[in-house]
Amino acid sequence: MIRHIFIAPVKEGVSEEKLNKEISLMRAMKDNIPEIIHLTIGKNTGWVGGENAVTRSLI
């Protein structure tokens, strides 16, 4: 089993609508790639790491 963690900084000025659309597209990867067992995607809260980033974890 391989775990892949990806943290993407969000460029300044990107709208919330655009960011949510991209997160939805990343979540759709699970439907299109049968090898993905578990997928977690969300915006960082800033508690750990960068505040303005999106994190994706795949198993």
C-alpha positions as CSV (number, residue, x, y, z in Angstrom):
1,M,0.0,0.0,0.0
2,I,1.3,3.5,-0.9
3,R,0.1,6.6,0.8
4,H,0.5,9.8,-1.2
5,I,0.1,13.2,0.6
6,F,0.0,16.4,-1.5
7,I,-0.1,19.9,-0.1
8,A,-0.9,22.6,-2.7
9,P,-0.4,26.3,-1.8
10,V,-3.3,28.4,-3.1
11,K,-2.3,31.5,-5.0
12,E,-3.4,34.8,-3.6
13,G,-6.5,36.1,-5.4
14,V,-8.0,32.7,-6.2
15,S,-11.8,32.9,-5.5
16,E,-13.5,30.6,-3.1
17,E,-15.7,29.4,-5.9
18,K,-12.7,28.4,-8.1
19,L,-11.0,26.7,-5.1
20,N,-14.2,24.7,-4.3
21,K,-14.5,23.6,-7.9
22,E,-10.9,22.3,-8.0
23,I,-11.5,20.4,-4.7
24,S,-14.6,18.8,-6.2
25,L,-12.5,17.7,-9.3
26,M,-9.9,16.2,-7.0
27,R,-12.6,14.3,-5.0
28,A,-13.9,12.9,-8.3
29,M,-10.5,11.1,-8.8
30,K,-11.8,8.3,-6.6
31,D,-14.7,7.6,-9.0
32,N,-12.3,7.6,-12.0
33,I,-9.4,5.7,-10.6
34,P,-10.5,2.3,-9.1
35,E,-7.1,1.7,-7.4
36,I,-7.7,4.6,-5.0
37,I,-9.0,3.0,-1.7
38,H,-9.4,6.1,0.4
39,L,-9.2,9.8,-0.5
40,T,-9.3,12.8,1.8
41,I,-9.2,16.4,0.5
42,G,-9.8,19.7,2.3
43,K,-8.6,23.2,2.9
44,N,-6.0,23.7,5.6
45,T,-7.2,25.4,8.8
46,G,-3.8,26.9,9.5
47,W,-3.2,24.9,12.7
48,V,-0.5,22.9,11.0
49,G,1.4,24.0,7.9
50,G,0.3,26.7,5.6
51,E,-3.0,28.5,6.2
52,N,-3.7,29.0,2.5
53,A,-3.4,25.5,1.1
54,V,-5.3,22.4,0.0
55,T,-4.2,19.0,1.3
56,R,-4.9,15.7,-0.5
57,S,-4.2,12.2,1.0
58,L,-4.5,9.1,-1.1
59,I,-4.3,5.4,-0.1
